[in-house]
C-alpha cells in the first residue's frame, strides 16, 4: 500500500505541514509505518510518542501509533507535553529505541508536524527523505504491536528540578499557551523563591501571543510582568518547549548567543577547556567570550539536529543556537530543553554569584541586524551561496563557509546562508558601531551580482 507525501512536508529537521492541506491522518499513519520499519530494521522494538497542545495533535497521534503498531512496534504513549519530555522518555526508559513528538513548534495554529529520534540520535535529513521513498514504494514491515500509556510528567519535572540552586529567585515565566505550561506549573512548586506565571493553560489557538520567543513582540507581556513585580528576570518558551527566550530585570532581551555566554561561564568552571558549540548566526562576542574563559569555541551549522550530532562527535558539554535551542550535555542528556535551560539560568547566576541583569550588563554592546530573510527560488537557493563563496574567494576575503558565507571584516561580520527549511536566503550582520554596520552592506552587492535584490523580506 503506497503513500505519497505532499512535497513540501518532508523537511530537513522534521516533517511538517498545514492540517487538511499538506498534512493529515494518512500522512501520520505512513510516518508511523516508515519510522517503525526503520526502527525494526535497526533492531528496535519499542517507541515513545508524545504530542503538543495543538487541536490536531490527538488525531495525528492516534494514526501515528496505529502505523507503528502495524509494523510490530510497541508504543509508550506519554500524552501531551513539551518535546523535551519526549526526548527525556527516549533517553531514560530502558527498552525504548526511538521517539516521535507530534508538534508544530512555533508555527501558526493550523500547522503541525513530527520531530523524531532513533536509537538516541536525531532522525533528520536523509532519514526523512527515506521515509518518503519507503512510503512511495510501500516498503514497510508488517507486525502487531501493542501500546501502553505512561504518565512521565512528574518524573521529568523532578529531573529538571535537580539542577535548581538553593538560592531563591523572583522569576516570571511565560509559557505562551504552549505545551510547556503544565510542566512549568509543577516545576515552580519545587523551586525556592517567588514565581509568577503567564499563559500556562494549554490552548492550541494561542490566544495571548504567538509562542515564538525570538520575536521581541512576543516578549512584551513578560517584560510588563517583570517591570511591575520588579522580578530578577523572566523566561519565555516556544510552542513545544525546546526553545527559550529570556529578559533581564531591566527588561532587556537576552538573546540565544548571550544566554550561551552565561551558561559557558558556568560550564567551563566545571569542565575547563571544553568545546562550546554555537551556530553561524551567533555573535562574535560569544566566540571571543568562550576563548577568554579558556574554552574552545566552535562555529557550526544552524539546525538543532546538526548541532546535536556535532556535540556527540566532539564530546561538547554545551551548545546553542541564536534561535534559543540550548543543549546541555553537562549535567543532562544533550538535547534541547528550554525548561531545563531556565533552571540552569538560575543555577548559573547563583554559581557565578551575579544577578542575571549584571551578567547581561557585562556583555559588549554589539550592533546587529535582525535575521533578514529574502525569498529566492528553491532551485537557486544553494547555487547563489556557491556563487557568493566563489566571488569572495577570488577577492581574498576572510570567509568561514561552515554554513553559507560568514565574512569577517575589520568592523564586524556579515552572513548569507540558505535556509534548510524554506525557500529563503537568511542574512545577518554585526558590528561594533553604526558606521561599521553600514559598511557591511556588501550583502546587497553580492545578491545583485547573483541577479537578486533584497526586495520584500519574507516573514518567518
C-alpha positions as CSV (number, residue, x, y, z in Angstrom):
1,X,0.0,0.0,0.0
2,X,1.9,3.1,-1.3
3,X,1.5,6.6,0.1
4,X,2.7,9.9,-1.3
5,X,3.5,12.8,0.9
6,X,2.9,16.4,-0.1
7,X,6.3,17.5,-1.5
8,X,6.6,20.4,1.0
9,X,6.1,18.4,4.1
10,X,9.3,16.4,4.3
11,X,11.8,18.9,5.7
12,X,15.4,18.9,6.7
13,X,14.9,18.6,10.5
14,X,11.3,17.4,10.8
15,X,8.1,16.7,8.9
16,X,5.5,19.4,9.0
17,X,2.6,20.9,7.1
18,X,-0.8,22.6,7.2
19,X,-3.5,20.4,8.6
20,X,-6.1,19.4,6.0
21,X,-3.9,20.9,3.2
22,X,-0.4,19.3,3.2
23,X,-0.6,17.1,6.3
24,X,-3.3,14.7,7.6
25,X,-4.1,11.4,9.2
26,X,-2.9,9.3,6.3
27,X,0.5,11.0,6.5
28,X,0.7,10.3,10.2
29,X,0.0,6.7,9.6
30,X,2.6,6.5,6.8
31,X,5.2,8.2,9.1
32,X,4.4,5.5,11.7
33,X,4.9,2.8,9.2
34,X,8.1,4.3,7.8
35,X,9.7,5.1,11.2
36,X,8.5,1.8,12.6
37,X,10.2,-0.1,9.7
38,X,13.5,1.8,10.3
39,X,13.3,1.0,14.0
40,X,12.6,-2.7,13.4
41,X,15.4,-3.0,10.8
42,X,17.8,-1.3,13.3
43,X,17.0,-4.0,15.8
44,X,14.5,-2.0,17.9
45,X,11.1,-3.0,19.3
46,X,9.6,0.0,21.2
47,X,9.0,3.7,20.6
48,X,7.7,6.6,22.8
49,X,5.2,9.0,21.3
50,X,4.1,12.4,22.7
51,X,2.3,15.4,21.4
52,X,1.9,19.2,21.9
53,X,-1.2,21.2,22.7
54,X,-2.4,21.8,19.1
55,X,-6.0,21.0,18.3
56,X,-4.9,18.5,15.6
57,X,-2.3,16.6,17.7
58,X,-4.6,13.9,19.2
59,X,-5.9,12.9,15.8
60,X,-2.4,12.6,14.3
61,X,-1.2,10.8,17.4
62,X,-3.8,8.0,17.0
63,X,-2.9,7.5,13.4
64,X,0.8,7.5,14.1
65,X,0.5,4.9,16.9
66,X,-1.6,2.7,14.6
67,X,1.2,3.0,11.9
68,X,3.9,2.0,14.4
69,X,1.8,-0.9,15.8
70,X,1.2,-2.2,12.3
71,X,4.9,-2.6,12.0
72,X,5.1,-4.7,15.1
73,X,6.5,-1.8,17.2
74,X,5.2,-1.4,20.7
75,X,4.4,2.2,21.7
76,X,4.7,4.0,25.0
77,X,2.2,6.9,24.8
78,X,3.3,9.7,27.1
79,X,0.5,12.0,26.2
80,X,0.6,15.8,25.9
81,X,3.8,17.6,26.9
82,X,6.8,19.5,25.6
83,X,9.1,18.0,23.1
84,X,11.9,17.7,25.7
85,X,9.7,15.4,27.8
86,X,9.6,13.0,24.8
87,X,13.4,13.3,24.4
88,X,13.7,12.5,28.1
89,X,11.4,9.5,27.8
90,X,13.5,8.2,24.9
91,X,16.7,8.8,26.9
92,X,15.7,7.2,30.2
93,X,13.1,4.4,29.5
94,X,15.1,1.2,29.4
95,X,13.6,-0.6,26.4
96,X,12.6,2.4,24.3
97,X,14.6,2.6,21.0
98,X,13.1,5.7,19.4
99,X,10.6,8.5,19.9
100,X,8.3,10.9,18.0
101,X,6.8,14.1,19.2
102,X,3.9,15.5,17.3
103,X,4.4,19.3,17.3
104,X,4.0,22.4,15.2
105,X,6.6,24.1,17.4
106,X,6.3,27.9,16.9
107,X,4.4,27.7,13.6
108,X,0.8,29.1,13.3
109,X,-2.1,27.1,14.9
110,X,-3.1,25.4,11.7
111,X,0.3,23.7,11.3
112,X,1.6,20.5,12.9
113,X,4.5,18.2,12.4
114,X,6.8,15.4,13.8
115,X,10.2,15.6,15.5
116,X,12.0,12.2,15.7
117,X,14.8,10.5,17.4
118,X,16.1,6.9,16.7
119,X,18.5,4.9,18.8
120,X,19.5,8.0,20.7
121,X,20.3,10.0,17.6
122,X,18.4,12.8,15.8
123,X,16.4,11.4,12.8
124,X,16.7,14.1,10.1
125,X,17.9,15.0,6.6
126,X,18.4,11.8,4.6
127,X,16.4,9.8,7.1
128,X,13.3,11.9,6.5
129,X,13.7,11.6,2.7
130,X,14.0,7.8,3.2
131,X,10.6,7.8,4.9
132,X,9.2,9.4,1.7
133,X,10.8,6.8,-0.6
134,X,9.7,3.9,1.6
135,X,6.1,5.2,1.6
136,X,6.0,5.6,-2.2
137,X,7.3,2.0,-2.6
138,X,5.1,0.6,0.2
139,X,8.4,-0.7,1.7
140,X,7.1,-1.4,5.2
141,X,7.4,-4.3,7.6
142,X,4.2,-5.9,9.0
143,X,3.5,-6.9,12.5
144,X,1.3,-6.4,15.5
145,X,2.4,-4.1,18.2
146,X,0.7,-3.0,21.4
147,X,0.5,0.4,23.1
148,X,0.5,1.4,26.7
149,X,0.0,4.8,28.4
150,X,2.7,6.2,30.7
151,X,2.4,9.4,32.7
152,X,6.0,10.6,32.9
153,X,5.4,14.3,33.5
154,X,6.2,14.2,37.3
155,X,9.3,12.2,36.7
156,X,10.5,14.6,34.0
157,X,9.8,17.7,36.1
158,X,11.6,16.2,39.1
159,X,14.6,15.5,36.9
160,X,14.7,19.1,35.7
161,X,14.3,20.5,39.2
162,X,17.5,18.6,40.3
163,X,19.5,21.4,38.6
164,X,18.0,24.1,40.7
165,X,20.2,26.0,43.2
166,X,19.3,26.6,46.8
167,X,19.2,30.3,46.2
168,X,15.7,31.9,45.9
169,X,15.0,34.0,42.8
170,X,12.0,36.0,41.8
171,X,11.1,35.0,38.2
172,X,8.5,35.5,35.5
173,X,7.5,32.5,33.3
174,X,5.6,32.9,30.1
175,X,4.5,29.6,28.6
176,X,2.6,31.3,25.7
177,X,-0.2,28.7,26.0
178,X,2.2,26.1,24.6
179,X,2.8,22.5,25.7
180,X,5.4,23.6,28.4
181,X,2.6,25.1,30.6
182,X,1.7,22.2,32.8
183,X,5.3,21.2,33.4
184,X,6.2,24.8,34.4
185,X,3.2,24.8,36.9
186,X,4.5,21.7,38.6
187,X,8.2,22.8,38.4
188,X,7.8,26.1,40.2
189,X,6.2,24.4,43.2
190,X,9.5,22.6,43.6
191,X,11.7,25.7,43.3
192,X,12.7,28.1,46.1
193,X,11.7,31.8,45.6
194,X,8.8,33.6,44.1
195,X,7.4,32.6,40.7
196,X,4.8,34.5,38.5
197,X,3.2,32.5,35.7
198,X,1.7,33.7,32.4
199,X,-0.4,31.7,30.0
200,X,0.3,28.2,31.3
201,X,-3.1,27.0,30.2
202,X,-2.5,24.9,27.0
203,X,-4.5,26.4,24.1
204,X,-3.7,25.4,20.5
205,X,-5.2,28.7,19.2
206,X,-2.5,30.7,21.2
207,X,-5.0,33.5,22.2
208,X,-2.4,35.7,24.0
209,X,0.6,35.9,21.7
210,X,2.3,33.6,19.2
211,X,4.6,31.1,21.0
212,X,7.9,32.2,19.5
213,X,10.3,33.9,22.0
214,X,12.8,35.0,19.3
215,X,10.3,37.7,18.2
216,X,10.5,40.6,20.7
217,X,6.8,41.4,20.1
218,X,6.0,38.1,21.9
219,X,8.0,39.2,25.0
220,X,6.0,42.3,25.8
221,X,3.7,40.6,28.3
222,X,6.7,39.1,30.1
223,X,8.6,42.5,30.2
224,X,5.5,44.1,31.7
225,X,5.3,41.4,34.4
226,X,9.0,41.7,35.3
227,X,8.7,45.5,35.5
228,X,5.5,45.5,37.6
229,X,6.7,43.0,40.1
230,X,10.4,44.1,40.0
231,X,11.5,40.5,39.3
232,X,15.1,39.2,38.8
233,X,14.4,38.0,35.3
234,X,11.9,36.4,33.0
235,X,11.8,33.4,30.7
236,X,9.6,32.5,27.8
237,X,9.0,29.3,25.8
238,X,8.1,28.3,22.2
239,X,5.1,26.2,21.4
240,X,6.7,22.8,22.2
241,X,9.2,23.9,25.0
242,X,12.5,23.3,23.2
243,X,13.4,27.0,22.7
244,X,13.9,29.6,25.4
245,X,13.7,33.3,25.4
246,X,14.8,35.5,28.3
247,X,14.8,39.1,29.6
248,X,16.8,40.5,32.4
249,X,15.5,42.6,35.4
250,X,15.6,45.8,33.3
251,X,13.5,44.2,30.5
252,X,16.4,43.8,28.0
253,X,16.2,40.8,25.8
254,X,18.9,38.2,26.4
255,X,19.4,36.6,23.0
256,X,20.3,32.9,22.5
257,X,24.0,33.7,22.0
258,X,24.0,35.9,25.1
259,X,22.4,33.2,27.2
260,X,25.2,30.9,25.9
261,X,27.8,33.3,27.3
262,X,26.3,33.0,30.7
263,X,26.0,29.2,30.5
264,X,29.5,28.9,29.2
265,X,31.0,30.7,32.2
266,X,29.2,28.2,34.4
267,X,30.0,25.0,32.5
268,X,33.7,25.9,31.8
269,X,34.1,26.4,35.5
270,X,33.4,22.7,35.8
271,X,34.9,21.4,32.5
272,X,37.9,23.6,31.8
273,X,39.0,23.8,28.1
274,X,35.8,22.2,26.8
275,X,34.4,22.8,23.3
276,X,31.3,25.1,23.3
277,X,29.3,25.0,20.0
278,X,27.2,27.8,18.6
279,X,25.6,28.2,15.1
280,X,26.9,30.6,12.4
281,X,24.4,33.2,13.3
282,X,25.8,33.8,16.8
283,X,27.7,37.0,17.7
284,X,31.5,37.2,17.6
285,X,31.2,38.3,21.2
286,X,30.2,34.8,22.2
287,X,33.1,33.1,20.5
288,X,35.5,35.6,22.0
289,X,34.0,35.1,25.4
290,X,34.4,31.3,25.2
291,X,38.0,31.8,24.3
292,X,38.6,34.2,27.1
293,X,37.1,31.7,29.6
294,X,39.6,29.1,28.3
295,X,37.1,27.1,26.3
296,X,37.3,26.0,22.6
297,X,34.6,27.9,20.6
298,X,33.3,26.0,17.6
299,X,31.1,27.6,15.0
300,X,28.7,25.1,13.4
301,X,25.8,24.8,11.0
302,X,22.3,26.1,12.1
303,X,19.8,23.4,12.9
304,X,19.0,21.5,16.1
305,X,19.7,18.1,14.6
306,X,23.0,19.2,13.1
307,X,24.2,20.7,16.4
308,X,23.2,17.6,18.4
309,X,25.1,15.4,16.0
310,X,28.2,17.7,16.3
311,X,28.0,17.6,20.1
312,X,28.2,13.8,20.1
313,X,31.1,13.9,17.7
314,X,33.2,16.4,19.7
315,X,32.1,15.5,23.3
316,X,30.9,19.1,23.8
317,X,29.1,19.7,27.1
318,X,27.2,22.7,25.9
319,X,25.9,24.1,22.6
320,X,23.3,26.6,21.5
321,X,21.6,28.5,18.6
322,X,20.5,32.1,18.1
323,X,17.0,30.7,17.9
324,X,17.0,29.7,21.6
325,X,17.7,26.0,21.3
326,X,20.2,25.3,24.2
327,X,21.7,21.9,24.6
328,X,23.2,20.7,27.9
329,X,25.2,17.5,28.0
330,X,26.8,18.9,31.2
331,X,24.6,17.5,34.0
332,X,21.9,16.5,31.5
333,X,21.3,14.4,28.3
334,X,22.5,16.7,25.4
335,X,19.1,17.5,24.0
336,X,17.5,21.0,23.7
337,X,15.2,21.6,26.7
338,X,14.1,25.2,27.4
339,X,12.6,24.3,30.8
340,X,15.9,22.8,31.9
341,X,17.7,25.8,30.4
342,X,15.5,28.1,32.5
343,X,16.6,26.3,35.7
344,X,20.2,26.4,34.6
345,X,20.0,30.2,34.2
346,X,19.1,30.3,37.9
347,X,21.9,28.0,38.8
348,X,24.5,29.9,36.6
349,X,23.5,33.2,38.3
350,X,23.9,31.5,41.8
351,X,27.2,29.9,40.9
352,X,28.7,32.9,39.3
353,X,27.3,35.0,42.2
354,X,26.0,37.7,40.0
355,X,22.4,38.7,39.0
356,X,21.2,37.8,35.5
357,X,20.9,41.6,34.9
358,X,24.6,42.1,35.9
359,X,25.7,39.2,33.7
360,X,23.8,40.8,30.8
361,X,25.3,44.2,31.5
362,X,28.8,42.9,31.3
363,X,28.4,41.9,27.7
364,X,29.8,44.2,25.0
365,X,27.1,46.1,23.2
366,X,27.3,44.9,19.6
367,X,25.1,46.5,16.9
368,X,23.4,43.9,14.8
369,X,20.7,43.4,12.3
370,X,17.8,41.1,13.0
371,X,17.7,38.0,10.9
372,X,16.7,39.2,7.4
373,X,15.0,36.7,5.0
374,X,14.9,37.0,1.2
375,X,12.6,34.9,-0.9
376,X,14.6,33.0,-3.6
377,X,13.6,30.2,-5.9
378,X,14.3,26.8,-4.3
379,X,16.4,25.8,-7.3
380,X,18.6,28.8,-7.0
381,X,18.9,28.8,-3.2
382,X,22.2,26.9,-2.7
383,X,23.6,27.9,-6.1
384,X,23.6,31.6,-5.1
385,X,25.6,30.8,-2.0
386,X,28.1,28.9,-4.1
387,X,28.4,31.9,-6.4
388,X,28.9,34.3,-3.5
389,X,31.6,32.0,-2.0
390,X,33.4,31.8,-5.3
391,X,33.5,35.6,-5.7
392,X,34.6,36.1,-2.1
393,X,37.4,33.5,-2.5
394,X,38.6,35.3,-5.7
395,X,38.7,38.6,-3.7
396,X,40.7,37.0,-0.9
397,X,38.0,37.8,1.7
398,X,38.2,36.3,5.2
399,X,35.4,33.8,4.9
400,X,34.0,30.9,7.1
401,X,32.0,28.6,4.8
402,X,30.7,26.2,7.6
403,X,27.1,27.1,6.7
404,X,26.8,29.6,3.8
405,X,29.2,32.5,3.8
406,X,30.2,34.3,7.1
407,X,32.6,37.1,6.2
408,X,34.8,38.7,8.8
409,X,35.8,42.4,8.2
410,X,37.7,44.9,10.4
411,X,34.3,46.3,11.5
412,X,32.5,43.0,12.3
413,X,31.0,40.3,10.1
414,X,28.1,39.5,7.8
415,X,26.4,36.2,7.0
416,X,24.5,34.9,4.0
417,X,23.2,31.4,4.1
418,X,20.4,29.2,2.6
419,X,17.6,28.1,4.9
420,X,17.2,24.4,5.1
421,X,13.5,24.6,5.8
422,X,12.2,27.4,3.5
423,X,12.9,28.9,0.0
424,X,14.7,31.8,1.5
425,X,18.2,33.1,2.0
426,X,19.0,34.3,5.5
427,X,21.3,37.3,6.2
428,X,22.6,38.9,9.4
429,X,25.3,41.4,10.1
430,X,27.1,42.7,13.2
431,X,29.5,45.5,14.0
432,X,30.8,47.4,17.0
433,X,29.4,50.7,15.7
434,X,26.5,52.0,13.4
435,X,29.1,53.2,10.9
436,X,30.6,49.8,10.8
437,X,27.2,48.2,10.2
438,X,26.7,50.5,7.2
439,X,30.0,49.4,5.8
440,X,28.7,45.8,6.0
441,X,26.2,46.5,3.2
442,X,28.2,44.0,1.0
443,X,25.3,41.6,1.3
444,X,23.3,43.7,-1.3
445,X,26.2,43.8,-3.7
446,X,26.6,40.1,-3.5
447,X,22.9,39.5,-4.0
448,X,22.9,41.9,-7.0
449,X,25.9,40.1,-8.5
450,X,23.8,36.9,-8.5
451,X,20.8,38.7,-10.1
452,X,18.8,39.1,-6.9
453,X,17.8,42.0,-4.8
454,X,16.7,42.1,-1.2
455,X,13.2,43.3,-2.1
456,X,10.4,42.3,0.3
457,X,11.6,40.4,3.3
458,X,10.0,37.0,3.7
459,X,8.2,36.5,7.0
460,X,9.0,33.7,9.4
